[in-house]
Amino acid sequence: MGPLTGVRVVEIASLAPAPFGCMILADLGADVLRVDRAERSGPQARQPNDPLSRGRRSIGLNLKDPAAIELLLKLVDQSDVLVEGFRPGVAERLGFGPDICAQRNPGLIFARMTGWGQDGPLAPTAGHDINYIAISGALSPVGRAGESPVPPINFLGDFGGGGMLMALGILAALVERASSGLGQVVDAAMVDGSALLTSFLYGMRASGAWQDKRGSNLLDGGAPFYDTYATADGEYMAIGALEPQFYAALLRGLDLADAGLPDQHDRTGWPVLRQRFAETFASRTRAEWEHIFAATDACVAPVLSLAEAPVHPHALERGAFVEVNGLTQPAPAPRFGRTSAGPPPAPPRLGAHTDAVLADLGLSAADVADLRARGVVG
């Protein structure tokens, strides 16, 4: 029983951002029905072991067949949200664009997840996360001074500026519908969302606190007291001692408080600080530094791998990771005081709920068998 219990979502299967957004909705209690490709569905389909697929039901439909589109529209009639991740115009060509859906269900939220958005000169072209964040300005600041920009995996475009923002847009549209009774289109574009993530940098830039020079600022590795350092065992520690009291705690932990170091914010002395910090961190193992900085306000933390993060004491106590279908993965977030949805169900086998969903639409077993024989459903 999560806060979105009772919200019905139809998700057209796609990759990365839309599945992530729908995973969030499912984690919060929404009933998410994923429409998978008919040819990939059925008893022969393996069960995916992908956190982005958790918490769903699955039906296999061949959306190139008008009969499958009619089934999809019947699902739309009973739903609150439809999510699709096609290029602009594809849903319309297939026969289930937002206008058609709104005629049948005026309260439907039609969420469109794309890279470039529904309009603009780049809208019809292909791209991936790295392209969207390059254009939005989010990629340029990431990297070391004098070096090329470093792709931050696909966190900024696909997930932070894509699926997460799409889920937020859907929730906002649902709130608005409560007063208007009407649905609307949510145009979620990764180029917009990743740009939104850079909002604070525009304020800092305007005040002179940020330079368009990679690796030269407080938060991009330019400052020696906001960076990572190698330890004696080849691991890393991360420090974020920005405020003076935290910086003082850092120096005490490093036994450098009386070392006559340059002032923290004297940029001319930053190379000296960086060298001393690097030499000092390299003198002990990561575990030793963890012990030294434990329970301090020095803002120092070990850099954990994906394997290590789930077993860190803080993660264990908070239950920050769960095991689903034998796979350790991040637990649903955020947390709710009254309406927790509980552990997420395992991902479904593709098309596993086809017969049950079609029966709910009123189709007989003979009807389903006929549709399956014709390749309309999986």
One Martini backbone bead per residue (centre of mass of N, CA, C, O) as a GRO file, in nm:
protein
  378
    1MET     BB    1   0.077   0.049   0.032
    2GLY     BB    2   0.102   0.321  -0.142
    3PRO     BB    3   0.053   0.653  -0.242
    4LEU     BB    4  -0.031   0.521  -0.550
    5THR     BB    5  -0.270   0.376  -0.491
    6GLY     BB    6  -0.484   0.338  -0.786
    7VAL     BB    7  -0.277   0.396  -0.997
    8ARG     BB    8  -0.285   0.376  -1.357
    9VAL     BB    9  -0.030   0.230  -1.571
   10VAL     BB   10   0.090   0.268  -1.906
   11GLU     BB   11   0.377   0.100  -2.050
   12ILE     BB   12   0.591   0.150  -2.301
   13ALA     BB   13   0.841  -0.014  -2.396
   14SER     BB   14   1.182   0.069  -2.303
   15LEU     BB   15   1.469   0.273  -2.228
   16ALA     BB   16   1.567   0.374  -1.908
   17PRO     BB   17   1.399   0.643  -1.834
   18ALA     BB   18   1.107   0.533  -1.833
   19PRO     BB   19   1.155   0.285  -1.650
   20PHE     BB   20   1.251   0.450  -1.410
   21GLY     BB   21   0.994   0.615  -1.368
   22CYS     BB   22   0.809   0.357  -1.339
   23MET     BB   23   0.955   0.242  -1.097
   24ILE     BB   24   0.879   0.467  -0.906
   25LEU     BB   25   0.572   0.432  -0.928
   26ALA     BB   26   0.571   0.137  -0.834
   27ASP     BB   27   0.713   0.182  -0.559
   28LEU     BB   28   0.454   0.382  -0.478
   29GLY     BB   29   0.193   0.178  -0.588
   30ALA     BB   30   0.154   0.155  -0.872
   31ASP     BB   31  -0.016   0.024  -1.156
   32VAL     BB   32   0.205  -0.133  -1.379
   33LEU     BB   33   0.167  -0.172  -1.733
   34ARG     BB   34   0.355  -0.346  -1.961
   35VAL     BB   35   0.428  -0.309  -2.309
   36ASP     BB   36   0.526  -0.565  -2.494
   37ARG     BB   37   0.653  -0.752  -2.725
   38ALA     BB   38   0.513  -1.019  -2.870
   39GLU     BB   39   0.778  -1.172  -2.976
   40ARG     BB   40   0.900  -1.160  -2.659
   41SER     BB   41   0.667  -1.328  -2.563
   42GLY     BB   42   0.617  -1.584  -2.329
   43PRO     BB   43   0.730  -1.889  -2.218
   44GLN     BB   44   1.026  -1.830  -2.350
   45ALA     BB   45   1.058  -1.601  -2.173
   46ARG     BB   46   1.257  -1.441  -1.974
   47GLN     BB   47   1.336  -1.331  -1.668
   48PRO     BB   48   1.413  -1.042  -1.564
   49ASN     BB   49   1.714  -0.881  -1.389
   50ASP     BB   50   1.577  -0.570  -1.349
   51PRO     BB   51   1.514  -0.300  -1.162
   52LEU     BB   52   1.350  -0.134  -1.387
   53SER     BB   53   1.120  -0.392  -1.389
   54ARG     BB   54   0.994  -0.362  -1.131
   55GLY     BB   55   0.650  -0.396  -1.032
   56ARG     BB   56   0.514  -0.536  -1.272
   57ARG     BB   57   0.322  -0.583  -1.550
   58SER     BB   58   0.267  -0.800  -1.850
   59ILE     BB   59   0.216  -0.733  -2.204
   60GLY     BB   60   0.171  -0.867  -2.535
   61LEU     BB   61   0.217  -0.643  -2.819
   62ASN     BB   62   0.140  -0.559  -3.163
   63LEU     BB   63   0.161  -0.223  -3.261
   64LYS     BB   64   0.129  -0.285  -3.586
   65ASP     BB   65  -0.157  -0.374  -3.501
   66PRO     BB   66  -0.478  -0.264  -3.487
   67ALA     BB   67  -0.581  -0.467  -3.272
   68ALA     BB   68  -0.369  -0.380  -3.056
   69ILE     BB   69  -0.449  -0.085  -3.039
   70GLU     BB   70  -0.734  -0.138  -2.933
   71LEU     BB   71  -0.638  -0.267  -2.672
   72LEU     BB   72  -0.480  -0.026  -2.571
   73LEU     BB   73  -0.726   0.169  -2.561
   74LYS     BB   74  -0.876   0.006  -2.346
   75LEU     BB   75  -0.662   0.057  -2.131
   76VAL     BB   76  -0.681   0.365  -2.137
   77ASP     BB   77  -0.976   0.387  -2.036
   78GLN     BB   78  -0.859   0.263  -1.735
   79SER     BB   79  -0.649   0.499  -1.706
   80ASP     BB   80  -0.416   0.761  -1.593
   81VAL     BB   81  -0.149   0.655  -1.750
   82LEU     BB   82   0.081   0.724  -2.025
   83VAL     BB   83   0.392   0.573  -2.146
   84GLU     BB   84   0.634   0.708  -2.384
   85GLY     BB   85   0.959   0.662  -2.600
   86PHE     BB   86   0.928   0.790  -2.865
   87ARG     BB   87   0.944   0.949  -3.127
   88PRO     BB   88   0.812   1.194  -3.272
   89GLY     BB   89   0.494   1.061  -3.405
   90VAL     BB   90   0.470   0.752  -3.361
   91ALA     BB   91   0.209   0.722  -3.200
   92GLU     BB   92   0.034   0.847  -3.419
   93ARG     BB   93   0.097   0.638  -3.644
   94LEU     BB   94  -0.012   0.391  -3.468
   95GLY     BB   95  -0.292   0.520  -3.307
   96PHE     BB   96  -0.201   0.665  -2.992
   97GLY     BB   97  -0.230   0.948  -2.952
   98PRO     BB   98  -0.329   1.207  -2.749
   99ASP     BB   99  -0.594   1.272  -2.895
  100ILE     BB  100  -0.720   0.992  -2.896
  101CYS     BB  101  -0.700   0.943  -2.591
  102ALA     BB  102  -0.864   1.197  -2.498
  103GLN     BB  103  -1.134   1.113  -2.628
  104ARG     BB  104  -1.159   0.855  -2.439
  105ASN     BB  105  -0.964   1.002  -2.196
  106PRO     BB  106  -0.960   1.309  -2.049
  107GLY     BB  107  -0.778   1.211  -1.780
  108LEU     BB  108  -0.520   1.158  -1.928
  109ILE     BB  109  -0.179   1.097  -1.885
  110PHE     BB  110   0.067   1.196  -2.135
  111ALA     BB  111   0.383   1.055  -2.142
  112ARG     BB  112   0.689   1.196  -2.290
  113MET     BB  113   0.999   1.030  -2.361
  114THR     BB  114   1.287   1.221  -2.443
  115GLY     BB  115   1.566   1.392  -2.549
  116TRP     BB  116   1.462   1.666  -2.727
  117GLY     BB  117   1.167   1.648  -2.769
  118GLN     BB  118   0.875   1.752  -2.960
  119ASP     BB  119   1.068   1.990  -3.047
  120GLY     BB  120   1.279   2.107  -3.271
  121PRO     BB  121   1.555   2.044  -3.472
  122LEU     BB  122   1.632   1.763  -3.299
  123ALA     BB  123   1.377   1.582  -3.250
  124PRO     BB  124   1.416   1.359  -3.501
  125THR     BB  125   1.678   1.271  -3.372
  126ALA     BB  126   1.933   1.104  -3.260
  127GLY     BB  127   2.034   0.981  -2.923
  128HIS     BB  128   2.214   1.030  -2.616
  129ASP     BB  129   2.295   1.126  -2.318
  130ILE     BB  130   2.563   1.270  -2.407
  131ASN     BB  131   2.417   1.464  -2.607
  132TYR     BB  132   2.216   1.608  -2.419
  133ILE     BB  133   2.436   1.713  -2.207
  134ALA     BB  134   2.599   1.873  -2.410
  135ILE     BB  135   2.374   2.079  -2.496
  136SER     BB  136   2.282   2.167  -2.191
  137GLY     BB  137   2.573   2.194  -2.012
  138ALA     BB  138   2.632   1.934  -1.817
  139LEU     BB  139   2.917   1.825  -1.927
  140SER     BB  140   3.143   2.045  -1.925
  141PRO     BB  141   3.207   2.047  -1.594
  142VAL     BB  142   3.305   1.742  -1.629
  143GLY     BB  143   3.627   1.731  -1.494
  144ARG     BB  144   3.947   1.793  -1.553
  145ALA     BB  145   4.190   1.995  -1.576
  146GLY     BB  146   4.280   1.994  -1.917
  147GLU     BB  147   4.047   1.800  -1.985
  148SER     BB  148   3.812   1.608  -2.075
  149PRO     BB  149   3.511   1.534  -2.066
  150VAL     BB  150   3.313   1.331  -1.838
  151PRO     BB  151   3.110   1.078  -1.839
  152PRO     BB  152   2.835   1.037  -1.603
  153ILE     BB  153   2.743   0.824  -1.743
  154ASN     BB  154   2.362   0.824  -1.719
  155PHE     BB  155   2.250   1.018  -1.489
  156LEU     BB  156   2.161   1.305  -1.608
  157GLY     BB  157   1.971   1.218  -1.843
  158ASP     BB  158   1.814   0.949  -1.799
  159PHE     BB  159   1.757   0.995  -1.481
  160GLY     BB  160   1.752   1.282  -1.360
  161GLY     BB  161   1.651   1.439  -1.641
  162GLY     BB  162   1.437   1.211  -1.697
  163GLY     BB  163   1.273   0.993  -1.523
  164MET     BB  164   1.242   1.168  -1.269
  165LEU     BB  165   1.099   1.409  -1.412
  166MET     BB  166   0.866   1.250  -1.528
  167ALA     BB  167   0.744   1.162  -1.259
  168LEU     BB  168   0.693   1.449  -1.160
  169GLY     BB  169   0.503   1.534  -1.391
  170ILE     BB  170   0.287   1.325  -1.336
  171LEU     BB  171   0.220   1.411  -1.046
  172ALA     BB  172   0.138   1.702  -1.116
  173ALA     BB  173  -0.093   1.622  -1.311
  174LEU     BB  174  -0.259   1.468  -1.098
  175VAL     BB  175  -0.309   1.707  -0.913
  176GLU     BB  176  -0.450   1.888  -1.123
  177ARG     BB  177  -0.684   1.685  -1.192
  178ALA     BB  178  -0.836   1.708  -0.919
  179SER     BB  179  -0.962   1.997  -1.023
  180SER     BB  180  -1.021   1.962  -1.349
  181GLY     BB  181  -1.041   1.649  -1.476
  182LEU     BB  182  -0.778   1.675  -1.655
  183GLY     BB  183  -0.558   1.599  -1.875
  184GLN     BB  184  -0.212   1.568  -2.012
  185VAL     BB  185   0.085   1.659  -2.151
  186VAL     BB  186   0.415   1.520  -2.095
  187ASP     BB  187   0.722   1.684  -2.177
  188ALA     BB  188   1.001   1.477  -2.149
  189ALA     BB  189   1.335   1.607  -2.155
  190MET     BB  190   1.672   1.561  -2.124
  191VAL     BB  191   1.767   1.844  -2.208
  192ASP     BB  192   1.598   1.988  -1.991
  193GLY     BB  193   1.665   1.831  -1.728
  194SER     BB  194   1.977   1.874  -1.734
  195ALA     BB  195   1.959   2.179  -1.727
  196LEU     BB  196   1.812   2.203  -1.455
  197LEU     BB  197   2.060   2.086  -1.287
  198THR     BB  198   2.227   2.375  -1.352
  199SER     BB  199   2.098   2.623  -1.211
  200PHE     BB  200   2.307   2.704  -0.984
  201LEU     BB  201   2.541   2.784  -1.181
  202TYR     BB  202   2.417   3.050  -1.286
  203GLY     BB  203   2.435   3.198  -1.017
  204MET     BB  204   2.740   3.166  -0.968
  205ARG     BB  205   2.831   3.293  -1.236
  206ALA     BB  206   2.700   3.576  -1.193
  207SER     BB  207   2.877   3.618  -0.911
  208GLY     BB  208   3.178   3.478  -0.970
  209ALA     BB  209   3.178   3.158  -0.848
  210TRP     BB  210   3.203   3.069  -1.162
  211GLN     BB  211   3.385   2.890  -1.407
  212ASP     BB  212   3.444   2.817  -1.757
  213LYS     BB  213   3.652   2.594  -1.599
  214ARG     BB  214   3.756   2.304  -1.568
  215GLY     BB  215   3.866   2.226  -1.251
  216SER     BB  216   3.828   2.544  -1.083
  217ASN     BB  217   3.623   2.472  -0.858
  218LEU     BB  218   3.469   2.380  -0.572
  219LEU     BB  219   3.280   2.120  -0.721
  220ASP     BB  220   3.509   2.004  -0.963
  221GLY     BB  221   3.812   1.962  -0.822
  222GLY     BB  222   3.964   2.236  -0.769
  223ALA     BB  223   3.935   2.186  -0.477
  224PRO     BB  224   4.121   2.020  -0.231
  225PHE     BB  225   3.848   2.007  -0.023
  226TYR     BB  226   3.695   1.879  -0.304
  227ASP     BB  227   3.780   1.546  -0.317
  228THR     BB  228   4.000   1.285  -0.415
  229TYR     BB  229   4.200   1.019  -0.247
  230ALA     BB  230   4.457   0.817  -0.223
  231THR     BB  231   4.554   0.523  -0.078
  232ALA     BB  232   4.769   0.274   0.023
  233ASP     BB  233   4.550   0.048  -0.113
  234GLY     BB  234   4.407   0.198  -0.376
  235GLU     BB  235   4.203   0.373  -0.261
  236TYR     BB  236   3.934   0.605  -0.154
  237MET     BB  237   3.878   0.945  -0.056
  238ALA     BB  238   3.623   1.178   0.042
  239ILE     BB  239   3.604   1.539   0.030
  240GLY     BB  240   3.380   1.818   0.192
  241ALA     BB  241   3.542   2.084   0.333
  242LEU     BB  242   3.405   2.386   0.319
  243GLU     BB  243   3.367   2.465   0.592
  244PRO     BB  244   3.562   2.576   0.849
  245GLN     BB  245   3.489   2.353   1.062
  246PHE     BB  246   3.543   2.114   0.867
  247TYR     BB  247   3.831   2.187   0.788
  248ALA     BB  248   3.947   2.166   1.073
  249ALA     BB  249   3.876   1.864   1.105
  250LEU     BB  250   4.050   1.767   0.874
  251LEU     BB  251   4.327   1.863   0.980
  252ARG     BB  252   4.318   1.698   1.237
  253GLY     BB  253   4.297   1.415   1.104
  254LEU     BB  254   4.575   1.475   0.934
  255ASP     BB  255   4.781   1.635   1.110
  256LEU     BB  256   4.768   1.972   0.989
  257ALA     BB  257   4.703   2.218   1.183
  258ASP     BB  258   5.040   2.283   1.231
  259ALA     BB  259   5.172   2.310   0.914
  260GLY     BB  260   5.151   2.590   0.763
  261LEU     BB  261   4.922   2.634   0.574
  262PRO     BB  262   4.742   2.758   0.359
  263ASP     BB  263   4.474   2.907   0.300
  264GLN     BB  264   4.185   2.774   0.199
  265HIS     BB  265   4.107   3.041  -0.012
  266ASP     BB  266   4.395   3.031  -0.140
  267ARG     BB  267   4.458   2.965  -0.462
  268THR     BB  268   4.773   2.976  -0.463
  269GLY     BB  269   4.770   2.726  -0.237
  270TRP     BB  270   4.636   2.468  -0.359
  271PRO     BB  271   4.878   2.294  -0.452
  272VAL     BB  272   4.985   2.247  -0.165
  273LEU     BB  273   4.737   2.114  -0.044
  274ARG     BB  274   4.715   1.879  -0.241
  275GLN     BB  275   4.989   1.751  -0.182
  276ARG     BB  276   4.949   1.704   0.124
  277PHE     BB  277   4.694   1.536   0.105
  278ALA     BB  278   4.803   1.312  -0.076
  279GLU     BB  279   5.035   1.219   0.107
  280THR     BB  280   4.865   1.154   0.355
  281PHE     BB  281   4.658   0.951   0.239
  282ALA     BB  282   4.896   0.757   0.131
  283SER     BB  283   4.985   0.657   0.438
  284ARG     BB  284   4.701   0.511   0.440
  285THR     BB  285   4.433   0.336   0.468
  286ARG     BB  286   4.104   0.341   0.435
  287ALA     BB  287   4.033   0.214   0.710
  288GLU     BB  288   4.201   0.411   0.878
  289TRP     BB  289   4.047   0.668   0.790
  290GLU     BB  290   3.773   0.583   0.886
  291HIS     BB  291   3.851   0.572   1.183
  292ILE     BB  292   3.949   0.865   1.218
  293PHE     BB  293   3.661   0.996   1.090
  294ALA     BB  294   3.479   0.889   1.284
  295ALA     BB  295   3.235   1.095   1.410
  296THR     BB  296   3.288   1.341   1.231
  297ASP     BB  297   3.292   1.686   1.069
  298ALA     BB  298   3.490   1.650   0.796
  299CYS     BB  299   3.371   1.528   0.537
  300VAL     BB  300   3.450   1.207   0.531
  301ALA     BB  301   3.466   0.939   0.277
  302PRO     BB  302   3.432   0.650   0.135
  303VAL     BB  303   3.488   0.493  -0.173
  304LEU     BB  304   3.243   0.298  -0.298
  305SER     BB  305   3.136   0.030  -0.431
  306LEU     BB  306   2.874  -0.153  -0.549
  307ALA     BB  307   2.946  -0.386  -0.348
  308GLU     BB  308   2.983  -0.209  -0.077
  309ALA     BB  309   2.736  -0.024  -0.022
  310PRO     BB  310   2.518  -0.239   0.094
  311VAL     BB  311   2.735  -0.304   0.359
  312HIS     BB  312   2.709  -0.057   0.495
  313PRO     BB  313   2.606   0.035   0.798
  314HIS     BB  314   2.406   0.254   0.708
  315ALA     BB  315   2.256   0.086   0.494
  316LEU     BB  316   2.170  -0.142   0.683
  317GLU     BB  317   2.002   0.021   0.890
  318ARG     BB  318   1.810   0.155   0.652
  319GLY     BB  319   1.757  -0.028   0.408
  320ALA     BB  320   1.883   0.075   0.115
  321PHE     BB  321   1.877  -0.231   0.044
  322VAL     BB  322   1.762  -0.496  -0.171
  323GLU     BB  323   1.621  -0.819  -0.242
  324VAL     BB  324   1.548  -0.921  -0.585
  325ASN     BB  325   1.561  -1.213  -0.718
  326GLY     BB  326   1.875  -1.218  -0.599
  327LEU     BB  327   1.905  -0.894  -0.629
  328THR     BB  328   2.089  -0.635  -0.551
  329GLN     BB  329   1.924  -0.317  -0.458
  330PRO     BB  330   1.774  -0.039  -0.446
  331ALA     BB  331   1.554   0.106  -0.259
  332PRO     BB  332   1.290   0.261  -0.212
  333ALA     BB  333   1.224   0.614  -0.291
  334PRO     BB  334   1.101   0.752  -0.061
  335ARG     BB  335   0.980   0.779   0.262
  336PHE     BB  336   0.690   0.667   0.457
  337GLY     BB  337   0.492   0.683   0.741
  338ARG     BB  338   0.205   0.534   0.619
  339THR     BB  339   0.266   0.445   0.281
  340SER     BB  340   0.420   0.191   0.243
  341ALA     BB  341   0.499  -0.045  -0.020
  342GLY     BB  342   0.739  -0.201   0.012
  343PRO     BB  343   0.868  -0.445  -0.139
  344PRO     BB  344   0.959  -0.516  -0.448
  345PRO     BB  345   0.873  -0.676  -0.707
  346ALA     BB  346   0.948  -0.872  -0.943
  347PRO     BB  347   1.012  -0.913  -1.247
  348PRO     BB  348   0.854  -0.988  -1.531
  349ARG     BB  349   0.763  -1.181  -1.757
  350LEU     BB  350   0.715  -1.152  -2.074
  351GLY     BB  351   0.367  -1.158  -2.091
  352ALA     BB  352   0.249  -1.291  -1.818
  353HIS     BB  353  -0.046  -1.104  -1.823
  354THR     BB  354  -0.214  -1.129  -2.080
  355ASP     BB  355  -0.462  -1.303  -2.015
  356ALA     BB  356  -0.564  -1.144  -1.766
  357VAL     BB  357  -0.601  -0.869  -1.904
  358LEU     BB  358  -0.795  -0.962  -2.130
  359ALA     BB  359  -1.012  -1.067  -1.939
  360ASP     BB  360  -1.068  -0.785  -1.810
  361LEU     BB  361  -1.172  -0.684  -2.107
  362GLY     BB  362  -1.367  -0.948  -2.201
  363LEU     BB  363  -1.207  -1.181  -2.309
  364SER     BB  364  -1.187  -1.478  -2.434
  365ALA     BB  365  -1.011  -1.758  -2.483
  366ALA     BB  366  -1.071  -1.761  -2.788
  367ASP     BB  367  -0.984  -1.473  -2.850
  368VAL     BB  368  -0.691  -1.504  -2.756
  369ALA     BB  369  -0.613  -1.734  -2.944
  370ASP     BB  370  -0.660  -1.574  -3.204
  371LEU     BB  371  -0.461  -1.342  -3.149
  372ARG     BB  372  -0.214  -1.526  -3.124
  373ALA     BB  373  -0.229  -1.656  -3.406
  374ARG     BB  374  -0.201  -1.352  -3.542
  375GLY     BB  375   0.016  -1.178  -3.362
  376VAL     BB  376  -0.110  -0.962  -3.157
  377VAL     BB  377  -0.019  -1.149  -2.923
  378GLY     BB  378   0.188  -1.319  -2.673
   0.00000   0.00000   0.00000
